């Protein structure tokens, strides 16, 4: 099962986001803006759903698409 985005789970998520906001580097802000594009997330989700015929509805839940994209973008920009 592949979800598009991770929903805010509790108050701590918002507090952590505000606390670390000043620690972001410029490339992180650029990547954050790019990953807010719903069309990009939908495109990646469609490609991930094609890996296996039943990955949309069955199996263990995977990381949300947005998290996967963030991990990939951080490895591209950092190296």
N, C-alpha and C positions, 0 to 999 in steps of 0.2 A: 504494500500500500504506500503510495507516494503522495504526500501532501505538498501544496505549493509553498505555504509559509507557516512559520511557527507563531502561534498566537501568544500574546502576552499572558503569562501564567499567574503572576502575582505582583504585588507592590514592589518587591525587591528588584524585579527586572527594570522597572522605570527608574528606581533609585540608582541602580548600577549604571544604567545608560547615562544619566545626568552626571554621575561621578567621574566616569572615564571619558566623557566628551572632550575635555581639554587635553587628553593624552593622544588623541588621534593625529596621525600624520596627514599631510595633504593628499597623498594617494588614497588613503582610507576614506576620506570624505568624497573623493571622486568616485571610487568604487561603490560607496553607499548610495550615491545619487543614481548611478547606473543600474544598480540592483533593485531600485524601487520601480523600475519599468515592468509593468505587468505583462507586456508582450514578450519580453525576454524570459521571464519566469515561466510563462505558459509554453513557450517554445522548448525550453529545456525540459519541462515536465512531460511534454508530448514525446520527446526523444527518449527520456528515461522509461516511459510507459511501453515503449516498443521493445525494450530488452527482453521481456517475457510476456507472453499473451495475457496472463492473468495478474500481472503486477499492479494493475489498478485497484483490484478488489481483494486480493488474497495475499497471504504471507505476513511476515513480520513487518511492522511499520518501519520505513527507512527514514533517514534524515530528510527534513523538508528540502525542497529544491533550492530555496533561498540560502540555506546553510551550505549546501553543496557548492553553489556558485560562489559564496563568500570564501570558502576554503580554497577553491581553484584560483580565484582572483588574488588572494593573498599570496599564494605560492608563485604566481606569475609576476606580481609587482615587486615582491621582496627580493627575488633572485636576480 
